[in-house]
Amino acid sequence: MLVIAEEARRAGNWEEAVRAYREYLAQRNDPDVMNNLGAALMAQGRYGEAEEILKQARHRSTDPDIAANLATFYWLQWKNEALCSLFRSLEENELTAGGL
């Protein structure tokens, strides 16, 4: 199912990608796939759904790609407070991990 989702995404067939990602996620808890679903939902203009999925993915993973998609969502929706909060949390995580 994941192969079908990725092929649909690459072809710009967002509706099929969303369907296949959801089917895959019904059987597995995978933050990376949730991230891809969120991006596909954004591409369709389904921002409310995208935000919820991306937030869930972010809570399950520290993958910077997930944070980047969530930041993109906040930027596109003019959610400046949420964007700044996300950046602060990323900075705090880096400081705690000794990255900065």
Stockholm file with secondary structure:
# STOCKHOLM 1.0

chainA/1-100         MLVIAEEARRAGNWEEAVRAYREYLAQRNDPDVMNNLGAALMAQGRYGEAEEILKQARHRSTDPDIAANLATFYWLQWKNEALCSLFRSLEENELTAGGL
#=GR chainA/1-100 SS CHHHHHHHHHTTCHHHHHHHHHHHHTTCCCHHHHHHHHHHHHHTTCHHHHHHHHHHHHHHCCCHHHHHHHHHHHHHTTCHHHHHHHHHHHHHHHHHHTCC
#=GC SS_cons         CHHHHHHHHHTTCHHHHHHHHHHHHTTCCCHHHHHHHHHHHHHTTCHHHHHHHHHHHHHHCCCHHHHHHHHHHHHHTTCHHHHHHHHHHHHHHHHHHTCC
//
